[in-house]
Amino acid sequence: MQGYSGMKKANKAPTIEQDLCVGVITSVNGVKGYVKIRSFTEDSRDICSFKNIFDKDTNTQFKIKLVSAKKDYIIAGIEGVENRNEAEKLRNTKLYITRDELPSLKKEEFYHADLIGMEVRTEDSISLGLVRNLMNFGAGDILEVQDLITEKVSYYPFNKQFIVKVDASERIITVTVLEEVLAADD
């Protein structure tokens, strides 16, 4: 869940969400009511350490007990869920925590959720668009940036080589212009 350790505006970007999605129940596992949870935390097991996990839509609170863990998901028991039929009703439930449960970050660390919606600008203050998503396919985090006028999407590696500055208070990310992006605009 933490972003690059090294580092929205567009008429004032949306404010930072106070409730953060930390995972989603994707399926059931076995007959005892266990569920598979895709965790959005840095270590998939970290989702079990939060005290107040809830479904934002129904305001239902969950107590999660780890059964086993993989890289990006866990198998877990949920207090009060005793069988497969009960677990099946939870499929696709998004799991949230409040921001105050997050650990403090070190300087130049960011939560991915906080980067979404930030404006991306060049060093010459030319707006490239807003961060719509962050992805990681194994080689590091990548910003998905969408131009608000053309709706064109471009991608920027989220590392010290390309990210000049992240101004969290102004919600602006300054990037080194990628020649490939400029060439695509010609």
PyMOL CGO cylinders between C-alpha atoms (Angstrom):
from pymol import cmd
from pymol.cgo import CYLINDER

trace = [
    CYLINDER, 0.00, 0.00, 0.00, 2.95, 2.30, 0.30, 0.3, 1, 1, 1, 1, 1, 1,
    CYLINDER, 2.95, 2.30, 0.30, 4.23, 3.99, -2.81, 0.3, 1, 1, 1, 1, 1, 1,
    CYLINDER, 4.23, 3.99, -2.81, 7.66, 4.92, -4.00, 0.3, 1, 1, 1, 1, 1, 1,
    CYLINDER, 7.66, 4.92, -4.00, 10.08, 5.68, -1.19, 0.3, 1, 1, 1, 1, 1, 1,
    CYLINDER, 10.08, 5.68, -1.19, 11.95, 8.59, -2.63, 0.3, 1, 1, 1, 1, 1, 1,
    CYLINDER, 11.95, 8.59, -2.63, 9.26, 11.09, -3.21, 0.3, 1, 1, 1, 1, 1, 1,
    CYLINDER, 9.26, 11.09, -3.21, -4.69, 17.11, -8.24, 0.3, 1, 1, 1, 1, 1, 1,
    CYLINDER, -4.69, 17.11, -8.24, -5.21, 19.80, -8.62, 0.3, 1, 1, 1, 1, 1, 1,
    CYLINDER, -5.21, 19.80, -8.62, -7.01, 20.79, -11.90, 0.3, 1, 1, 1, 1, 1, 1,
    CYLINDER, -7.01, 20.79, -11.90, -9.17, 23.38, -10.24, 0.3, 1, 1, 1, 1, 1, 1,
    CYLINDER, -9.17, 23.38, -10.24, -8.55, 21.80, -6.86, 0.3, 1, 1, 1, 1, 1, 1,
    CYLINDER, -8.55, 21.80, -6.86, -8.70, 18.07, -6.95, 0.3, 1, 1, 1, 1, 1, 1,
    CYLINDER, -8.70, 18.07, -6.95, -11.01, 16.01, -4.80, 0.3, 1, 1, 1, 1, 1, 1,
    CYLINDER, -11.01, 16.01, -4.80, -10.11, 15.78, -1.15, 0.3, 1, 1, 1, 1, 1, 1,
    CYLINDER, -10.11, 15.78, -1.15, -8.37, 12.74, 0.25, 0.3, 1, 1, 1, 1, 1, 1,
    CYLINDER, -8.37, 12.74, 0.25, -10.75, 9.91, 1.14, 0.3, 1, 1, 1, 1, 1, 1,
    CYLINDER, -10.75, 9.91, 1.14, -11.06, 9.24, 4.86, 0.3, 1, 1, 1, 1, 1, 1,
    CYLINDER, -11.06, 9.24, 4.86, -12.14, 5.61, 4.33, 0.3, 1, 1, 1, 1, 1, 1,
    CYLINDER, -12.14, 5.61, 4.33, -9.66, 3.44, 2.45, 0.3, 1, 1, 1, 1, 1, 1,
    CYLINDER, -9.66, 3.44, 2.45, -10.36, 0.16, 0.70, 0.3, 1, 1, 1, 1, 1, 1,
    CYLINDER, -10.36, 0.16, 0.70, -7.78, -2.35, 1.94, 0.3, 1, 1, 1, 1, 1, 1,
    CYLINDER, -7.78, -2.35, 1.94, -9.15, -5.45, 0.26, 0.3, 1, 1, 1, 1, 1, 1,
    CYLINDER, -9.15, -5.45, 0.26, -12.06, -7.27, -1.34, 0.3, 1, 1, 1, 1, 1, 1,
    CYLINDER, -12.06, -7.27, -1.34, -13.62, -10.66, -0.65, 0.3, 1, 1, 1, 1, 1, 1,
    CYLINDER, -13.62, -10.66, -0.65, -13.29, -12.41, -4.00, 0.3, 1, 1, 1, 1, 1, 1,
    CYLINDER, -13.29, -12.41, -4.00, -14.59, -15.92, -3.34, 0.3, 1, 1, 1, 1, 1, 1,
    CYLINDER, -14.59, -15.92, -3.34, -15.28, -18.62, -0.80, 0.3, 1, 1, 1, 1, 1, 1,
    CYLINDER, -15.28, -18.62, -0.80, -12.78, -21.28, 0.19, 0.3, 1, 1, 1, 1, 1, 1,
    CYLINDER, -12.78, -21.28, 0.19, -13.95, -24.68, 1.38, 0.3, 1, 1, 1, 1, 1, 1,
    CYLINDER, -13.95, -24.68, 1.38, -17.06, -25.56, 3.38, 0.3, 1, 1, 1, 1, 1, 1,
    CYLINDER, -17.06, -25.56, 3.38, -16.18, -23.98, 6.75, 0.3, 1, 1, 1, 1, 1, 1,
    CYLINDER, -16.18, -23.98, 6.75, -17.06, -20.46, 5.67, 0.3, 1, 1, 1, 1, 1, 1,
    CYLINDER, -17.06, -20.46, 5.67, -13.56, -19.29, 4.83, 0.3, 1, 1, 1, 1, 1, 1,
    CYLINDER, -13.56, -19.29, 4.83, -13.14, -16.56, 2.23, 0.3, 1, 1, 1, 1, 1, 1,
    CYLINDER, -13.14, -16.56, 2.23, -10.40, -15.49, -0.16, 0.3, 1, 1, 1, 1, 1, 1,
    CYLINDER, -10.40, -15.49, -0.16, -9.53, -11.83, 0.33, 0.3, 1, 1, 1, 1, 1, 1,
    CYLINDER, -9.53, -11.83, 0.33, -7.48, -9.91, -2.22, 0.3, 1, 1, 1, 1, 1, 1,
    CYLINDER, -7.48, -9.91, -2.22, -5.45, -7.62, -0.02, 0.3, 1, 1, 1, 1, 1, 1,
    CYLINDER, -5.45, -7.62, -0.02, -4.30, -4.17, -1.15, 0.3, 1, 1, 1, 1, 1, 1,
    CYLINDER, -4.30, -4.17, -1.15, -1.81, -3.88, 1.70, 0.3, 1, 1, 1, 1, 1, 1,
    CYLINDER, -1.81, -3.88, 1.70, 1.96, -4.10, 1.18, 0.3, 1, 1, 1, 1, 1, 1,
    CYLINDER, 1.96, -4.10, 1.18, 2.01, -7.51, 2.88, 0.3, 1, 1, 1, 1, 1, 1,
    CYLINDER, 2.01, -7.51, 2.88, -1.25, -9.41, 2.34, 0.3, 1, 1, 1, 1, 1, 1,
    CYLINDER, -1.25, -9.41, 2.34, -1.33, -10.46, 6.02, 0.3, 1, 1, 1, 1, 1, 1,
    CYLINDER, -1.33, -10.46, 6.02, -1.39, -6.83, 7.18, 0.3, 1, 1, 1, 1, 1, 1,
    CYLINDER, -1.39, -6.83, 7.18, -5.10, -6.65, 6.48, 0.3, 1, 1, 1, 1, 1, 1,
    CYLINDER, -5.10, -6.65, 6.48, -5.68, -8.78, 9.59, 0.3, 1, 1, 1, 1, 1, 1,
    CYLINDER, -5.68, -8.78, 9.59, -3.96, -6.22, 11.83, 0.3, 1, 1, 1, 1, 1, 1,
    CYLINDER, -3.96, -6.22, 11.83, -6.62, -3.53, 11.38, 0.3, 1, 1, 1, 1, 1, 1,
    CYLINDER, -6.62, -3.53, 11.38, -9.07, -3.27, 14.28, 0.3, 1, 1, 1, 1, 1, 1,
    CYLINDER, -9.07, -3.27, 14.28, -12.09, -1.84, 12.47, 0.3, 1, 1, 1, 1, 1, 1,
    CYLINDER, -12.09, -1.84, 12.47, -12.65, -3.35, 9.05, 0.3, 1, 1, 1, 1, 1, 1,
    CYLINDER, -12.65, -3.35, 9.05, -16.04, -2.61, 7.56, 0.3, 1, 1, 1, 1, 1, 1,
    CYLINDER, -16.04, -2.61, 7.56, -18.22, -2.72, 4.45, 0.3, 1, 1, 1, 1, 1, 1,
    CYLINDER, -18.22, -2.72, 4.45, -18.87, 0.91, 3.52, 0.3, 1, 1, 1, 1, 1, 1,
    CYLINDER, -18.87, 0.91, 3.52, -22.19, 0.07, 1.81, 0.3, 1, 1, 1, 1, 1, 1,
    CYLINDER, -22.19, 0.07, 1.81, -23.81, -1.81, 4.70, 0.3, 1, 1, 1, 1, 1, 1,
    CYLINDER, -23.81, -1.81, 4.70, -21.65, -0.48, 7.57, 0.3, 1, 1, 1, 1, 1, 1,
    CYLINDER, -21.65, -0.48, 7.57, -21.10, -4.09, 8.66, 0.3, 1, 1, 1, 1, 1, 1,
    CYLINDER, -21.10, -4.09, 8.66, -18.02, -4.61, 10.84, 0.3, 1, 1, 1, 1, 1, 1,
    CYLINDER, -18.02, -4.61, 10.84, -15.76, -7.64, 10.23, 0.3, 1, 1, 1, 1, 1, 1,
    CYLINDER, -15.76, -7.64, 10.23, -13.29, -9.44, 12.45, 0.3, 1, 1, 1, 1, 1, 1,
    CYLINDER, -13.29, -9.44, 12.45, -10.87, -11.33, 10.21, 0.3, 1, 1, 1, 1, 1, 1,
    CYLINDER, -10.87, -11.33, 10.21, -8.78, -14.31, 11.30, 0.3, 1, 1, 1, 1, 1, 1,
    CYLINDER, -8.78, -14.31, 11.30, -5.91, -15.38, 9.05, 0.3, 1, 1, 1, 1, 1, 1,
    CYLINDER, -5.91, -15.38, 9.05, -5.95, -19.01, 7.88, 0.3, 1, 1, 1, 1, 1, 1,
    CYLINDER, -5.95, -19.01, 7.88, -3.20, -18.81, 5.23, 0.3, 1, 1, 1, 1, 1, 1,
    CYLINDER, -3.20, -18.81, 5.23, -1.45, -16.15, 3.17, 0.3, 1, 1, 1, 1, 1, 1,
    CYLINDER, -1.45, -16.15, 3.17, -0.12, -15.77, -0.36, 0.3, 1, 1, 1, 1, 1, 1,
    CYLINDER, -0.12, -15.77, -0.36, 1.56, -12.81, -2.03, 0.3, 1, 1, 1, 1, 1, 1,
    CYLINDER, 1.56, -12.81, -2.03, -1.54, -10.69, -2.72, 0.3, 1, 1, 1, 1, 1, 1,
    CYLINDER, -1.54, -10.69, -2.72, -4.37, -12.58, -1.04, 0.3, 1, 1, 1, 1, 1, 1,
    CYLINDER, -4.37, -12.58, -1.04, -5.24, -14.41, 2.13, 0.3, 1, 1, 1, 1, 1, 1,
    CYLINDER, -5.24, -14.41, 2.13, -7.62, -17.16, 3.12, 0.3, 1, 1, 1, 1, 1, 1,
    CYLINDER, -7.62, -17.16, 3.12, -9.46, -16.04, 6.23, 0.3, 1, 1, 1, 1, 1, 1,
    CYLINDER, -9.46, -16.04, 6.23, -12.26, -16.80, 8.59, 0.3, 1, 1, 1, 1, 1, 1,
    CYLINDER, -12.26, -16.80, 8.59, -14.73, -14.04, 9.41, 0.3, 1, 1, 1, 1, 1, 1,
    CYLINDER, -14.73, -14.04, 9.41, -16.27, -14.00, 12.86, 0.3, 1, 1, 1, 1, 1, 1,
    CYLINDER, -16.27, -14.00, 12.86, -19.93, -15.07, 12.65, 0.3, 1, 1, 1, 1, 1, 1,
    CYLINDER, -19.93, -15.07, 12.65, -19.55, -16.74, 9.24, 0.3, 1, 1, 1, 1, 1, 1,
    CYLINDER, -19.55, -16.74, 9.24, -19.82, -20.49, 9.85, 0.3, 1, 1, 1, 1, 1, 1,
    CYLINDER, -19.82, -20.49, 9.85, -20.46, -22.08, 6.46, 0.3, 1, 1, 1, 1, 1, 1,
    CYLINDER, -20.46, -22.08, 6.46, -20.01, -21.75, 2.73, 0.3, 1, 1, 1, 1, 1, 1,
    CYLINDER, -20.01, -21.75, 2.73, -23.52, -20.34, 2.13, 0.3, 1, 1, 1, 1, 1, 1,
    CYLINDER, -23.52, -20.34, 2.13, -22.93, -17.47, 4.58, 0.3, 1, 1, 1, 1, 1, 1,
    CYLINDER, -22.93, -17.47, 4.58, -19.51, -16.81, 3.08, 0.3, 1, 1, 1, 1, 1, 1,
    CYLINDER, -19.51, -16.81, 3.08, -20.94, -16.77, -0.45, 0.3, 1, 1, 1, 1, 1, 1,
    CYLINDER, -20.94, -16.77, -0.45, -23.12, -13.77, 0.48, 0.3, 1, 1, 1, 1, 1, 1,
    CYLINDER, -23.12, -13.77, 0.48, -19.93, -11.76, 1.13, 0.3, 1, 1, 1, 1, 1, 1,
    CYLINDER, -19.93, -11.76, 1.13, -18.46, -12.27, -2.36, 0.3, 1, 1, 1, 1, 1, 1,
    CYLINDER, -18.46, -12.27, -2.36, -17.31, -8.94, -3.90, 0.3, 1, 1, 1, 1, 1, 1,
    CYLINDER, -17.31, -8.94, -3.90, -17.58, -7.11, -0.56, 0.3, 1, 1, 1, 1, 1, 1,
    CYLINDER, -17.58, -7.11, -0.56, -15.02, -4.31, -0.38, 0.3, 1, 1, 1, 1, 1, 1,
    CYLINDER, -15.02, -4.31, -0.38, -13.28, -4.02, 2.98, 0.3, 1, 1, 1, 1, 1, 1,
    CYLINDER, -13.28, -4.02, 2.98, -12.53, -0.55, 4.35, 0.3, 1, 1, 1, 1, 1, 1,
    CYLINDER, -12.53, -0.55, 4.35, -10.69, 1.01, 7.26, 0.3, 1, 1, 1, 1, 1, 1,
    CYLINDER, -10.69, 1.01, 7.26, -10.59, 4.60, 8.45, 0.3, 1, 1, 1, 1, 1, 1,
    CYLINDER, -10.59, 4.60, 8.45, -7.48, 6.64, 7.69, 0.3, 1, 1, 1, 1, 1, 1,
    CYLINDER, -7.48, 6.64, 7.69, -6.59, 6.94, 11.38, 0.3, 1, 1, 1, 1, 1, 1,
    CYLINDER, -6.59, 6.94, 11.38, -5.73, 3.22, 11.46, 0.3, 1, 1, 1, 1, 1, 1,
    CYLINDER, -5.73, 3.22, 11.46, -2.90, 3.65, 8.95, 0.3, 1, 1, 1, 1, 1, 1,
    CYLINDER, -2.90, 3.65, 8.95, 0.66, 3.66, 10.23, 0.3, 1, 1, 1, 1, 1, 1,
    CYLINDER, 0.66, 3.66, 10.23, 2.61, 6.88, 9.93, 0.3, 1, 1, 1, 1, 1, 1,
    CYLINDER, 2.61, 6.88, 9.93, 4.73, 7.25, 6.81, 0.3, 1, 1, 1, 1, 1, 1,
    CYLINDER, 4.73, 7.25, 6.81, 8.35, 8.23, 6.58, 0.3, 1, 1, 1, 1, 1, 1,
    CYLINDER, 8.35, 8.23, 6.58, 9.39, 11.29, 4.62, 0.3, 1, 1, 1, 1, 1, 1,
    CYLINDER, 9.39, 11.29, 4.62, 8.88, 10.78, 0.88, 0.3, 1, 1, 1, 1, 1, 1,
    CYLINDER, 8.88, 10.78, 0.88, 6.54, 7.80, 1.34, 0.3, 1, 1, 1, 1, 1, 1,
    CYLINDER, 6.54, 7.80, 1.34, 2.96, 7.89, 0.11, 0.3, 1, 1, 1, 1, 1, 1,
    CYLINDER, 2.96, 7.89, 0.11, -0.12, 5.73, 0.20, 0.3, 1, 1, 1, 1, 1, 1,
    CYLINDER, -0.12, 5.73, 0.20, -1.34, 4.88, -3.29, 0.3, 1, 1, 1, 1, 1, 1,
    CYLINDER, -1.34, 4.88, -3.29, -4.84, 6.07, -2.38, 0.3, 1, 1, 1, 1, 1, 1,
    CYLINDER, -4.84, 6.07, -2.38, -3.44, 9.54, -1.67, 0.3, 1, 1, 1, 1, 1, 1,
    CYLINDER, -3.44, 9.54, -1.67, -1.84, 9.79, -5.12, 0.3, 1, 1, 1, 1, 1, 1,
    CYLINDER, -1.84, 9.79, -5.12, -5.08, 9.04, -6.98, 0.3, 1, 1, 1, 1, 1, 1,
    CYLINDER, -5.08, 9.04, -6.98, -6.57, 12.28, -8.29, 0.3, 1, 1, 1, 1, 1, 1,
    CYLINDER, -6.57, 12.28, -8.29, -3.36, 14.31, -8.03, 0.3, 1, 1, 1, 1, 1, 1,
    CYLINDER, -3.36, 14.31, -8.03, -2.51, 16.55, -10.94, 0.3, 1, 1, 1, 1, 1, 1,
    CYLINDER, -2.51, 16.55, -10.94, 0.60, 15.57, -12.91, 0.3, 1, 1, 1, 1, 1, 1,
    CYLINDER, 0.60, 15.57, -12.91, 2.67, 18.40, -14.35, 0.3, 1, 1, 1, 1, 1, 1,
    CYLINDER, 2.67, 18.40, -14.35, 5.93, 18.77, -16.22, 0.3, 1, 1, 1, 1, 1, 1,
    CYLINDER, 5.93, 18.77, -16.22, 8.81, 20.77, -14.78, 0.3, 1, 1, 1, 1, 1, 1,
    CYLINDER, 8.81, 20.77, -14.78, 7.53, 23.63, -17.00, 0.3, 1, 1, 1, 1, 1, 1,
    CYLINDER, 7.53, 23.63, -17.00, 4.16, 23.47, -15.16, 0.3, 1, 1, 1, 1, 1, 1,
    CYLINDER, 4.16, 23.47, -15.16, 2.31, 22.00, -18.15, 0.3, 1, 1, 1, 1, 1, 1,
    CYLINDER, 2.31, 22.00, -18.15, -0.57, 19.85, -16.92, 0.3, 1, 1, 1, 1, 1, 1,
    CYLINDER, -0.57, 19.85, -16.92, -0.51, 16.27, -18.22, 0.3, 1, 1, 1, 1, 1, 1,
    CYLINDER, -0.51, 16.27, -18.22, -3.69, 15.19, -16.43, 0.3, 1, 1, 1, 1, 1, 1,
    CYLINDER, -3.69, 15.19, -16.43, -4.77, 13.45, -13.25, 0.3, 1, 1, 1, 1, 1, 1,
    CYLINDER, -4.77, 13.45, -13.25, -3.55, 10.20, -11.70, 0.3, 1, 1, 1, 1, 1, 1,
    CYLINDER, -3.55, 10.20, -11.70, -6.34, 7.68, -12.29, 0.3, 1, 1, 1, 1, 1, 1,
    CYLINDER, -6.34, 7.68, -12.29, -4.61, 4.55, -11.02, 0.3, 1, 1, 1, 1, 1, 1,
    CYLINDER, -4.61, 4.55, -11.02, -1.35, 3.06, -9.83, 0.3, 1, 1, 1, 1, 1, 1,
    CYLINDER, -1.35, 3.06, -9.83, -0.22, -0.32, -11.09, 0.3, 1, 1, 1, 1, 1, 1,
    CYLINDER, -0.22, -0.32, -11.09, 2.68, -2.62, -10.46, 0.3, 1, 1, 1, 1, 1, 1,
    CYLINDER, 2.68, -2.62, -10.46, 3.46, -5.45, -12.84, 0.3, 1, 1, 1, 1, 1, 1,
    CYLINDER, 3.46, -5.45, -12.84, 6.62, -6.44, -10.97, 0.3, 1, 1, 1, 1, 1, 1,
    CYLINDER, 6.62, -6.44, -10.97, 9.10, -3.77, -12.07, 0.3, 1, 1, 1, 1, 1, 1,
    CYLINDER, 9.10, -3.77, -12.07, 7.83, -0.96, -9.81, 0.3, 1, 1, 1, 1, 1, 1,
    CYLINDER, 7.83, -0.96, -9.81, 4.85, 1.32, -9.45, 0.3, 1, 1, 1, 1, 1, 1,
    CYLINDER, 4.85, 1.32, -9.45, 3.45, 3.04, -12.54, 0.3, 1, 1, 1, 1, 1, 1,
    CYLINDER, 3.45, 3.04, -12.54, 1.17, 6.09, -12.55, 0.3, 1, 1, 1, 1, 1, 1,
    CYLINDER, 1.17, 6.09, -12.55, -1.75, 5.96, -14.98, 0.3, 1, 1, 1, 1, 1, 1,
    CYLINDER, -1.75, 5.96, -14.98, -2.35, 9.59, -15.98, 0.3, 1, 1, 1, 1, 1, 1,
    CYLINDER, -2.35, 9.59, -15.98, -5.40, 10.71, -17.95, 0.3, 1, 1, 1, 1, 1, 1,
    CYLINDER, -5.40, 10.71, -17.95, -5.49, 14.03, -19.79, 0.3, 1, 1, 1, 1, 1, 1,
    CYLINDER, -5.49, 14.03, -19.79, -8.74, 15.76, -18.83, 0.3, 1, 1, 1, 1, 1, 1,
    CYLINDER, -8.74, 15.76, -18.83, -9.23, 17.34, -22.26, 0.3, 1, 1, 1, 1, 1, 1,
    CYLINDER, -9.23, 17.34, -22.26, -8.23, 14.61, -24.71, 0.3, 1, 1, 1, 1, 1, 1,
    CYLINDER, -8.23, 14.61, -24.71, -8.89, 11.71, -22.29, 0.3, 1, 1, 1, 1, 1, 1,
    CYLINDER, -8.89, 11.71, -22.29, -5.62, 10.21, -23.56, 0.3, 1, 1, 1, 1, 1, 1,
    CYLINDER, -5.62, 10.21, -23.56, -3.92, 7.93, -21.03, 0.3, 1, 1, 1, 1, 1, 1,
    CYLINDER, -3.92, 7.93, -21.03, -0.18, 7.88, -20.44, 0.3, 1, 1, 1, 1, 1, 1,
    CYLINDER, -0.18, 7.88, -20.44, 1.99, 6.00, -17.97, 0.3, 1, 1, 1, 1, 1, 1,
    CYLINDER, 1.99, 6.00, -17.97, 4.86, 7.24, -15.82, 0.3, 1, 1, 1, 1, 1, 1,
    CYLINDER, 4.86, 7.24, -15.82, 7.19, 5.13, -13.67, 0.3, 1, 1, 1, 1, 1, 1,
    CYLINDER, 7.19, 5.13, -13.67, 6.81, 6.23, -10.05, 0.3, 1, 1, 1, 1, 1, 1,
    CYLINDER, 6.81, 6.23, -10.05, 10.48, 6.40, -9.13, 0.3, 1, 1, 1, 1, 1, 1,
    CYLINDER, 10.48, 6.40, -9.13, 13.21, 8.98, -8.51, 0.3, 1, 1, 1, 1, 1, 1,
    CYLINDER, 13.21, 8.98, -8.51, 14.32, 8.92, -12.15, 0.3, 1, 1, 1, 1, 1, 1,
    CYLINDER, 14.32, 8.92, -12.15, 10.99, 10.31, -13.40, 0.3, 1, 1, 1, 1, 1, 1,
    CYLINDER, 10.99, 10.31, -13.40, 9.28, 11.87, -10.38, 0.3, 1, 1, 1, 1, 1, 1,
    CYLINDER, 9.28, 11.87, -10.38, 10.79, 15.27, -9.58, 0.3, 1, 1, 1, 1, 1, 1,
    CYLINDER, 10.79, 15.27, -9.58, 8.52, 16.17, -6.68, 0.3, 1, 1, 1, 1, 1, 1,
    CYLINDER, 8.52, 16.17, -6.68, 5.30, 15.17, -4.95, 0.3, 1, 1, 1, 1, 1, 1,
    CYLINDER, 5.30, 15.17, -4.95, 3.58, 18.10, -3.28, 0.3, 1, 1, 1, 1, 1, 1,
    CYLINDER, 3.58, 18.10, -3.28, 0.97, 16.42, -1.11, 0.3, 1, 1, 1, 1, 1, 1,
    CYLINDER, 0.97, 16.42, -1.11, -0.51, 19.67, 0.21, 0.3, 1, 1, 1, 1, 1, 1,
    CYLINDER, -0.51, 19.67, 0.21, -1.07, 21.10, -3.30, 0.3, 1, 1, 1, 1, 1, 1,
    CYLINDER, -1.07, 21.10, -3.30, -1.82, 17.61, -4.70, 0.3, 1, 1, 1, 1, 1, 1,
    CYLINDER, -1.82, 17.61, -4.70, 0.62, 18.02, -7.58, 0.3, 1, 1, 1, 1, 1, 1,
    CYLINDER, 0.62, 18.02, -7.58, 3.17, 15.52, -8.90, 0.3, 1, 1, 1, 1, 1, 1,
    CYLINDER, 3.17, 15.52, -8.90, 5.95, 17.02, -11.02, 0.3, 1, 1, 1, 1, 1, 1,
    CYLINDER, 5.95, 17.02, -11.02, 7.49, 14.63, -13.55, 0.3, 1, 1, 1, 1, 1, 1,
    CYLINDER, 7.49, 14.63, -13.55, 10.36, 14.55, -15.99, 0.3, 1, 1, 1, 1, 1, 1,
    CYLINDER, 10.36, 14.55, -15.99, 8.77, 14.49, -19.44, 0.3, 1, 1, 1, 1, 1, 1,
    CYLINDER, 8.77, 14.49, -19.44, 9.08, 11.16, -21.17, 0.3, 1, 1, 1, 1, 1, 1,
    CYLINDER, 9.08, 11.16, -21.17, 10.15, 11.56, -24.82, 0.3, 1, 1, 1, 1, 1, 1,
    CYLINDER, 10.15, 11.56, -24.82, 7.78, 8.72, -25.79, 0.3, 1, 1, 1, 1, 1, 1,
    CYLINDER, 7.78, 8.72, -25.79, 4.81, 10.72, -24.50, 0.3, 1, 1, 1, 1, 1, 1,
    CYLINDER, 4.81, 10.72, -24.50, 5.87, 13.83, -26.40, 0.3, 1, 1, 1, 1, 1, 1,
    CYLINDER, 5.87, 13.83, -26.40, 6.42, 11.83, -29.60, 0.3, 1, 1, 1, 1, 1, 1,
    CYLINDER, 6.42, 11.83, -29.60, 2.93, 10.29, -29.27, 0.3, 1, 1, 1, 1, 1, 1,
    CYLINDER, 2.93, 10.29, -29.27, 1.42, 13.79, -29.18, 0.3, 1, 1, 1, 1, 1, 1,
    CYLINDER, 1.42, 13.79, -29.18, 3.01, 14.79, -32.52, 0.3, 1, 1, 1, 1, 1, 1,
]
cmd.load_cgo(trace, "trace")
